């Protein structure tokens, strides 16, 4: 779970959540109902996908996840299962990103939560447009000027 925890940290994950999830302890992680339900479902499809039922999906809908978000969670889970099996088959070791970042051996992207952590060093800034070095990239912005809504797994809106 080391690399997953590291990238969760870069996305702004709380240390207590990262610690609990690194132990595989979803039950004690300080999560809201929607996050907990999604992670419980992800664990189910990781371990026993054939046991997933329509009721499991309905539970996710009842806490605010859309069908598109649920599908994306399934796709991401399946991709990580694939990546993990490839890594296991080739005997790849955990790269220990936390230690690399702590010792300054791993560049951290500017503007990410990890860039403000003690011992982290930033990589050279690359402007999004190639013009303005202070320009920030909004990962949720549409990919083009069409104004279409961005896609991606984000937390459900509170009702």
Backbone as CSV, one residue per row, in Angstrom:
resi,resn,N_x,N_y,N_z,CA_x,CA_y,CA_z,C_x,C_y,C_z
1,UNK,0.829,-1.193,0.000,0.000,0.000,0.000,0.868,1.249,0.000
2,UNK,2.184,1.121,0.105,3.061,2.273,0.217,2.905,3.283,-0.892
3,UNK,2.938,2.836,-2.150,2.837,3.796,-3.244,1.433,4.397,-3.318
4,UNK,0.408,3.606,-2.997,-0.955,4.135,-3.009,-1.102,5.226,-1.947
5,UNK,-0.554,4.981,-0.777,-0.605,5.972,0.300,0.135,7.241,-0.064
6,UNK,1.267,7.079,-0.729,2.040,8.249,-1.134,1.246,9.116,-2.102
7,UNK,0.618,8.487,-3.089,-0.124,9.277,-4.066,-1.412,9.843,-3.473
8,UNK,-1.995,9.161,-2.487,-3.132,9.732,-1.771,-2.685,10.981,-1.014
9,UNK,-1.505,10.937,-0.434,-0.951,12.098,0.260,-0.778,13.264,-0.712
10,UNK,-0.286,12.987,-1.905,-0.111,14.048,-2.901,-1.436,14.686,-3.293
11,UNK,-2.511,13.909,-3.207,-3.837,14.431,-3.548,-4.500,15.129,-2.371
12,UNK,-3.770,15.246,-1.252,-4.303,15.956,-0.100,-4.937,15.072,0.949
13,UNK,-4.716,13.773,0.866,-5.272,12.862,1.861,-4.740,13.148,3.256
14,UNK,-5.586,12.981,4.252,-5.203,13.211,5.642,-4.296,12.088,6.128
15,UNK,-3.338,12.428,6.975,-2.389,11.443,7.489,-3.090,10.290,8.197
16,UNK,-4.148,10.580,8.982,-4.855,9.511,9.699,-5.547,8.553,8.739
17,UNK,-6.089,9.084,7.654,-6.733,8.236,6.652,-5.682,7.365,5.978
18,UNK,-4.576,7.978,5.587,-3.502,7.240,4.917,-2.974,6.128,5.820
19,UNK,-2.765,6.433,7.099,-2.241,5.427,8.037,-3.210,4.247,8.157
20,UNK,-4.503,4.541,8.327,-5.492,3.466,8.471,-5.578,2.629,7.199
21,UNK,-5.632,3.288,6.054,-5.748,2.546,4.801,-4.469,1.766,4.498
22,UNK,-3.324,2.290,4.913,-2.061,1.566,4.720,-2.047,0.271,5.519
23,UNK,-2.779,0.249,6.629,-2.904,-0.973,7.428,-4.024,-1.864,6.899
24,UNK,-4.741,-1.399,5.865,-5.881,-2.145,5.350,-7.081,-2.062,6.268
25,UNK,-7.152,-1.005,7.070,-8.176,-0.848,8.093,-9.175,0.228,7.689
26,UNK,-10.055,-0.108,6.767,-11.071,0.844,6.302,-12.010,1.215,7.457
27,UNK,-12.292,0.255,8.344,-13.255,0.474,9.427,-12.845,1.625,10.346
28,UNK,-11.543,1.785,10.637,-11.135,2.844,11.567,-10.691,4.127,10.858
29,UNK,-10.679,4.130,9.546,-10.278,5.335,8.811,-11.343,6.412,8.991
30,UNK,-10.934,7.659,9.286,-11.910,8.738,9.450,-12.458,9.193,8.087
31,UNK,-13.484,8.506,7.629,-14.092,8.757,6.321,-15.565,9.115,6.502
32,UNK,-16.108,9.816,5.511,-17.549,10.040,5.557,-18.247,8.786,5.003
33,UNK,-19.564,8.760,5.106,-20.324,7.569,4.711,-20.111,7.203,3.246
34,UNK,-20.062,8.208,2.370,-19.899,7.943,0.941,-18.526,7.331,0.649
35,UNK,-17.479,7.899,1.232,-16.136,7.369,1.013,-16.014,5.946,1.562
36,UNK,-16.540,5.728,2.759,-16.466,4.402,3.367,-17.190,3.367,2.510
37,UNK,-18.400,3.710,2.056,-19.171,2.783,1.226,-18.412,2.445,-0.055
38,UNK,-17.797,3.452,-0.674,-17.058,3.201,-1.913,-15.851,2.300,-1.659
39,UNK,-15.107,2.572,-0.588,-13.934,1.743,-0.300,-14.329,0.319,0.089
40,UNK,-15.436,0.154,0.782,-15.916,-1.193,1.094,-16.292,-1.934,-0.187
41,UNK,-16.913,-1.220,-1.122,-17.268,-1.837,-2.411,-16.006,-2.193,-3.202
42,UNK,-15.045,-1.299,-3.213,-13.785,-1.557,-3.914,-13.094,-2.791,-3.321
43,UNK,-13.129,-2.901,-1.997,-12.536,-4.090,-1.373,-13.283,-5.348,-1.802
44,UNK,-14.605,-5.270,-1.839,-15.403,-6.413,-2.284,-15.015,-6.837,-3.697
45,UNK,-14.965,-5.887,-4.627,-14.663,-6.285,-6.009,-13.195,-6.654,-6.192
46,UNK,-12.328,-6.181,-5.300,-10.926,-6.592,-5.358,-10.786,-8.049,-4.929
47,UNK,-11.452,-8.408,-3.857,-11.307,-9.760,-3.304,-12.263,-10.775,-3.923
48,UNK,-13.517,-10.366,-4.161,-14.549,-11.311,-4.608,-15.515,-10.618,-5.568
49,UNK,-15.067,-10.212,-6.713,-15.918,-9.463,-7.650,-17.202,-10.217,-7.982
50,UNK,-17.131,-11.525,-8.024,-18.297,-12.335,-8.372,-19.401,-12.239,-7.309
51,UNK,-19.091,-11.719,-6.126,-20.088,-11.565,-5.063,-20.801,-10.206,-5.111
52,UNK,-20.386,-9.329,-5.999,-21.012,-8.014,-6.114,-22.449,-8.165,-6.589
53,UNK,-23.359,-7.451,-5.930,-24.779,-7.557,-6.266,-25.346,-6.188,-6.632
54,UNK,-26.541,-6.209,-7.158,-27.242,-4.964,-7.463,-27.478,-4.157,-6.182
55,UNK,-27.666,-4.840,-5.059,-27.862,-4.154,-3.777,-26.593,-3.393,-3.373
56,UNK,-25.418,-3.960,-3.674,-24.161,-3.264,-3.367,-24.078,-1.954,-4.140
57,UNK,-24.453,-2.001,-5.402,-24.417,-0.796,-6.234,-25.478,0.196,-5.766
58,UNK,-26.630,-0.298,-5.398,-27.702,0.588,-4.907,-27.271,1.301,-3.624
59,UNK,-26.526,0.621,-2.775,-26.022,1.257,-1.550,-25.131,2.445,-1.909
60,UNK,-24.296,2.299,-2.931,-23.436,3.410,-3.361,-24.277,4.570,-3.882
61,UNK,-25.297,4.249,-4.650,-26.195,5.307,-5.150,-26.874,6.027,-3.988
62,UNK,-27.232,5.271,-2.961,-27.977,5.865,-1.833,-27.136,6.851,-1.028
63,UNK,-25.802,6.753,-1.123,-24.942,7.716,-0.423,-24.409,8.787,-1.364
64,UNK,-24.922,8.801,-2.614,-24.626,9.910,-3.504,-23.758,9.643,-4.708
65,UNK,-23.222,8.426,-4.858,-22.389,8.145,-6.031,-23.267,7.945,-7.252
66,UNK,-22.820,8.472,-8.396,-23.549,8.286,-9.653,-23.093,6.993,-10.309
67,UNK,-23.867,6.531,-11.275,-23.495,5.319,-12.000,-22.137,5.487,-12.690
68,UNK,-21.888,6.682,-13.224,-20.606,6.937,-13.892,-19.439,6.847,-12.900
69,UNK,-19.633,7.393,-11.700,-18.581,7.343,-10.681,-18.349,5.914,-10.201
70,UNK,-19.423,5.167,-10.051,-19.294,3.765,-9.632,-18.554,2.973,-10.697
71,UNK,-18.907,3.188,-11.958,-18.223,2.495,-13.048,-16.748,2.855,-13.068
72,UNK,-16.438,4.135,-12.877,-15.033,4.540,-12.882,-14.267,3.885,-11.733
73,UNK,-14.895,3.779,-10.572,-14.251,3.104,-9.441,-13.960,1.643,-9.784
74,UNK,-14.883,0.992,-10.459,-14.672,-0.405,-10.871,-13.521,-0.484,-11.872
75,UNK,-13.486,0.409,-12.855,-12.409,0.396,-13.858,-11.055,0.628,-13.196
76,UNK,-10.978,1.599,-12.299,-9.710,1.909,-11.629,-9.267,0.725,-10.776
77,UNK,-10.206,0.122,-10.068,-9.877,-1.042,-9.247,-9.355,-2.182,-10.117
78,UNK,-9.993,-2.418,-11.239,-9.545,-3.488,-12.147,-8.155,-3.185,-12.708
79,UNK,-7.895,-1.925,-13.057,-6.573,-1.565,-13.568,-5.488,-1.775,-12.510
80,UNK,-5.775,-1.376,-11.273,-4.774,-1.576,-10.226,-4.557,-3.051,-9.931
81,UNK,-5.609,-3.868,-10.024,-5.431,-5.312,-9.853,-4.491,-5.832,-10.942
82,UNK,-4.678,-5.355,-12.163,-3.797,-5.731,-13.273,-2.354,-5.301,-12.987
83,UNK,-2.176,-4.037,-12.612,-0.824,-3.526,-12.339,-0.151,-4.320,-11.217
84,UNK,-0.912,-4.628,-10.163,-0.345,-5.377,-9.046,0.066,-6.782,-9.457
85,UNK,-0.715,-7.412,-10.297,-0.355,-8.759,-10.745,0.884,-8.740,-11.637
86,UNK,0.996,-7.744,-12.478,2.200,-7.611,-13.306,3.420,-7.373,-12.420
87,UNK,3.292,-6.466,-11.455,4.403,-6.182,-10.542,4.787,-7.437,-9.764
88,UNK,3.799,-8.178,-9.280,4.084,-9.412,-8.550,4.762,-10.443,-9.448
89,UNK,4.274,-10.564,-10.683,4.841,-11.560,-11.604,6.310,-11.282,-11.908
90,UNK,6.673,-10.011,-11.949,8.057,-9.653,-12.246,8.885,-9.382,-10.990
91,UNK,8.284,-9.579,-9.821,9.018,-9.411,-8.576,9.413,-7.976,-8.279
92,UNK,8.617,-7.025,-8.730,8.939,-5.621,-8.487,8.722,-5.282,-7.015
93,UNK,9.642,-4.539,-6.459,9.573,-4.136,-5.059,8.853,-2.797,-4.930
94,UNK,8.331,-2.541,-3.740,7.740,-1.240,-3.431,8.840,-0.193,-3.562
95,UNK,8.640,0.850,-4.394,9.687,1.858,-4.582,9.909,2.751,-3.367
96,UNK,9.063,2.627,-2.352,9.194,3.394,-1.108,9.235,4.905,-1.381
97,UNK,8.186,5.387,-2.012,8.091,6.805,-2.367,8.170,7.726,-1.159
98,UNK,7.586,7.305,-0.019,7.638,8.155,1.175,9.089,8.434,1.568
99,UNK,9.923,7.409,1.578,11.328,7.582,1.962,12.074,8.415,0.922
100,UNK,11.810,8.173,-0.354,12.467,8.966,-1.402,12.120,10.448,-1.269
101,UNK,10.853,10.745,-0.982,10.435,12.144,-0.826,11.042,12.740,0.439
102,UNK,11.058,11.953,1.526,11.589,12.449,2.798,13.066,12.808,2.684
103,UNK,13.790,12.045,1.902,15.228,12.286,1.756,15.552,13.228,0.607
104,UNK,14.508,13.743,-0.071,14.728,14.696,-1.157,15.168,14.049,-2.460
105,UNK,15.013,12.745,-2.576,15.442,12.043,-3.790,14.316,11.890,-4.804
106,UNK,13.128,12.347,-4.449,11.981,12.244,-5.345,11.401,13.633,-5.538
107,UNK,11.426,14.158,-6.751,10.816,15.478,-6.964,9.317,15.405,-6.718
108,UNK,8.774,16.468,-6.152,7.347,16.568,-5.909,6.834,17.716,-6.756
109,UNK,5.715,17.492,-7.410,5.162,18.519,-8.289,4.821,19.778,-7.509
110,UNK,5.160,20.945,-8.041,4.816,22.193,-7.355,3.304,22.319,-7.199
111,UNK,2.899,22.882,-6.080,1.483,23.124,-5.871,0.715,21.936,-5.337
112,UNK,1.362,20.791,-5.146,0.674,19.648,-4.566,0.874,19.681,-3.064
113,UNK,-0.012,19.036,-2.311,0.166,19.039,-0.859,1.536,18.515,-0.439
114,UNK,2.069,17.534,-1.146,3.370,16.982,-0.794,4.505,17.970,-0.968
115,UNK,4.310,19.005,-1.780,5.381,19.975,-2.008,5.601,20.855,-0.794
116,UNK,4.651,20.858,0.139,4.787,21.671,1.341,5.229,20.835,2.538
117,UNK,5.475,19.583,2.355,5.874,18.725,3.458,7.365,18.897,3.732
118,UNK,7.758,18.780,4.986,9.179,18.919,5.315,10.023,17.912,4.535
119,UNK,11.115,18.375,4.010,12.036,17.501,3.294,11.701,17.299,1.841
120,UNK,10.529,17.746,1.404,10.153,17.565,0.004,10.787,18.661,-0.831
121,UNK,11.223,18.308,-2.031,11.763,19.320,-2.932,10.926,19.337,-4.191
122,UNK,10.802,20.484,-4.776,9.965,20.637,-5.960,10.763,20.362,-7.215
123,UNK,10.055,19.858,-8.224,10.669,19.706,-9.532,10.586,21.052,-10.243
124,UNK,11.354,21.258,-11.301,11.266,22.534,-12.015,9.841,22.780,-12.491
125,UNK,9.381,24.004,-12.346,8.013,24.322,-12.734,7.887,24.357,-14.246
126,UNK,6.880,23.686,-14.735,6.583,23.674,-16.163,5.204,24.283,-16.336
127,UNK,5.110,25.430,-16.956,3.803,26.056,-17.123,2.886,25.223,-18.000
128,UNK,1.596,25.261,-17.698,0.623,24.478,-18.450,0.578,24.896,-19.917
129,UNK,0.621,26.173,-20.175,0.491,26.650,-21.548,1.837,26.854,-22.221
130,UNK,2.904,26.786,-21.444,4.223,27.062,-21.982,4.525,28.544,-22.033
131,UNK,3.618,29.392,-21.513,3.806,30.834,-21.601,4.035,31.478,-20.238
132,UNK,3.135,31.252,-19.313,3.181,31.950,-18.037,3.634,30.992,-16.935
133,UNK,4.847,31.169,-16.390,5.338,30.238,-15.381,4.500,30.187,-14.113
134,UNK,3.689,31.213,-13.834,2.887,31.185,-12.614,1.495,30.596,-12.849
135,UNK,1.190,30.193,-14.091,-0.115,29.628,-14.413,-0.302,28.293,-13.706
136,UNK,-1.443,28.125,-13.083,-1.779,26.870,-12.413,-2.659,26.043,-13.331
137,UNK,-2.539,24.732,-13.213,-3.356,23.828,-13.999,-4.507,23.352,-13.139
138,UNK,-5.720,23.477,-13.650,-6.888,22.965,-12.945,-7.199,21.585,-13.497
139,UNK,-6.949,20.499,-12.710,-7.168,19.158,-13.234,-8.634,18.847,-13.490
140,UNK,-9.549,19.666,-12.985,-10.971,19.438,-13.204,-11.535,20.275,-14.340
141,UNK,-10.684,21.087,-14.964,-11.157,21.933,-16.059,-11.383,21.080,-17.305
142,UNK,-12.311,21.510,-18.171,-12.511,20.765,-19.424,-11.217,20.704,-20.226
143,UNK,-11.067,19.613,-20.968,-9.851,19.416,-21.752,-9.759,20.340,-22.954
144,UNK,-10.889,20.882,-23.364,-10.861,21.758,-24.534,-11.772,22.961,-24.284
145,UNK,-11.911,23.784,-25.261,-12.709,25.000,-25.110,-14.196,24.753,-25.326
146,UNK,-14.610,23.490,-25.445,-16.011,23.200,-25.733,-16.917,23.496,-24.547
147,UNK,-16.309,23.624,-23.360,-17.116,23.886,-22.178,-17.750,22.629,-21.613
148,UNK,-17.373,21.470,-22.160,-17.957,20.238,-21.653,-17.497,19.988,-20.225
149,UNK,-18.324,19.283,-19.490,-18.006,18.988,-18.103,-16.822,18.019,-18.035
150,UNK,-15.958,18.202,-17.042,-14.860,17.258,-16.877,-15.393,15.916,-16.409
151,UNK,-14.656,14.871,-16.708,-15.018,13.561,-16.203,-14.056,13.220,-15.096
152,UNK,-14.376,12.248,-14.328,-13.469,11.815,-13.275,-14.222,11.504,-12.009
153,UNK,-13.586,10.717,-11.177,-14.193,10.286,-9.936,-13.980,11.366,-8.902
154,UNK,-15.042,12.013,-8.520,-14.981,13.013,-7.466,-16.049,12.642,-6.446
155,UNK,-15.933,13.225,-5.279,-16.871,12.897,-4.218,-18.275,13.333,-4.607
156,UNK,-19.283,12.568,-4.171,-20.654,12.986,-4.484,-21.004,14.259,-3.743
157,UNK,-21.906,15.025,-4.334,-22.338,16.259,-3.687,-23.222,15.908,-2.511
158,UNK,-23.111,16.692,-1.446,-23.948,16.493,-0.265,-25.355,16.990,-0.587
159,UNK,-26.337,16.237,-0.159,-27.731,16.672,-0.429,-28.363,17.234,0.806
